[in-house]
Amino acid sequence: MTSNVGQSYPYTSESEADRSSRIATLIAERPGLSEKLAAEATPLDANDRWWVWKCPTAGCQGLLHVAGYSAEKHALFVACDGTCGQTFLR
């Protein structure tokens, strides 16, 4: 499978409790993430589980966790818990 196709598929899933805990930790650890989420994402609706993806950044072993819905586009706003610390739309 090519990397472009492989990156489109979820890696795993996590419970809402795990997702919200991980995002809260990332917000506490990463300066500016809270402001970025406030400006670029809207709150999530109720779901028991959320998808998790592998980070597409070269050399980063992190996972992408859902942080909200994109305010501008029809997509999920995700944050990487790895060394790159980037955000993406999925």
C-alpha positions as CSV (number, residue, x, y, z in Angstrom):
1,M,0.0,0.0,0.0
2,T,1.4,3.4,-0.9
3,S,2.1,5.8,1.9
4,N,-0.5,8.3,0.7
5,V,-3.2,5.6,0.9
6,G,-1.9,4.2,4.1
7,Q,-1.9,7.6,5.8
8,S,-5.6,8.0,5.0
9,Y,-6.7,5.0,7.0
10,P,-6.9,5.2,10.8
11,Y,-4.2,3.4,12.9
12,T,-6.4,2.6,15.9
13,S,-9.2,4.1,18.0
14,E,-9.4,5.4,21.5
15,S,-12.2,6.0,24.0
16,E,-13.6,9.5,24.5
17,A,-12.1,9.5,28.0
18,D,-8.6,8.7,26.6
19,R,-8.9,11.2,23.8
20,S,-10.0,14.1,26.0
21,S,-7.3,13.3,28.6
22,R,-4.6,13.2,25.8
23,I,-5.7,16.5,24.3
24,A,-5.8,18.1,27.8
25,T,-2.2,16.9,28.3
26,L,-1.1,18.3,25.0
27,I,-2.8,21.6,25.7
28,A,-1.0,21.8,29.0
29,E,2.4,20.9,27.4
30,R,2.3,22.9,24.2
31,P,2.2,26.7,24.3
32,G,-0.2,28.2,21.9
33,L,-2.2,25.0,21.2
34,S,-5.2,26.1,23.2
35,E,-5.3,29.4,21.3
36,K,-4.9,27.6,18.0
37,L,-7.8,25.2,18.8
38,A,-10.0,28.1,19.9
39,A,-9.3,29.9,16.6
40,E,-9.4,27.0,14.2
41,A,-11.6,24.3,15.7
42,T,-15.1,23.8,17.0
43,P,-16.1,21.5,19.9
44,L,-16.8,17.8,19.2
45,D,-20.1,16.1,19.5
46,A,-20.8,13.1,21.8
47,N,-19.0,9.9,20.6
48,D,-17.8,6.9,22.5
49,R,-14.7,6.3,20.4
50,W,-12.5,8.4,18.1
51,W,-10.0,7.4,15.4
52,V,-6.3,7.9,15.9
53,W,-3.8,8.2,12.9
54,K,0.0,7.9,12.7
55,C,1.7,11.3,12.2
56,P,2.7,11.8,8.5
57,T,5.7,14.0,9.5
58,A,9.0,12.3,8.5
59,G,10.8,11.1,11.6
60,C,7.9,11.7,14.0
61,Q,6.6,8.6,15.7
62,G,3.6,10.4,17.2
63,L,-0.1,9.7,16.9
64,L,-2.8,12.2,15.8
65,H,-5.6,12.6,18.3
66,V,-8.9,14.4,17.5
67,A,-9.1,17.8,19.1
68,G,-12.2,19.2,17.4
69,Y,-13.9,19.8,14.1
70,S,-12.3,22.2,11.6
71,A,-13.9,25.6,11.8
72,E,-13.3,26.3,8.1
73,K,-13.5,22.9,6.3
74,H,-15.4,19.7,6.7
75,A,-12.7,17.8,8.5
76,L,-11.4,16.7,11.9
77,F,-8.8,18.9,13.6
78,V,-6.1,16.6,15.0
79,A,-3.0,17.2,17.1
80,C,0.2,15.1,17.1
81,D,1.5,13.8,20.5
82,G,4.9,13.2,19.0
83,T,8.1,15.3,18.7
84,C,6.8,17.4,15.7
85,G,3.8,18.7,17.7
86,Q,1.9,19.7,14.6
87,T,-1.8,20.0,13.9
88,F,-3.5,18.6,10.8
89,L,-6.9,18.3,9.2
90,R,-8.1,14.7,8.6
